[in-house]
């Protein structure tokens, strides 16, 4: 049986790694309180809610 190979138009793993790297760079020297504020601000921009609040 021959395998049909499809060309990817979107690489979700690559995108996730890029986003994770960007967040790491933005938050690398933050205190815990600064990190909580950063997360809160990012969630308010995306109109998402914190889990457990």
Steps between C-alpha positions, in 0.01 A plus 500: 500500500638839401505782755367834382697791641324831549686828519431684826355847466506565874741362759333523842799358689730764352250775585466378860879492545531854363227630730653323802843646420354852468319470833818368664698798373236746620471346848849368576593757768156556652411440861202280581280808552613651168432169327148484643436856375642413157269199474202706614575767238548246222173329587312831504635577151371167372174522700575162661449427868734355760416145597413466867399862559 
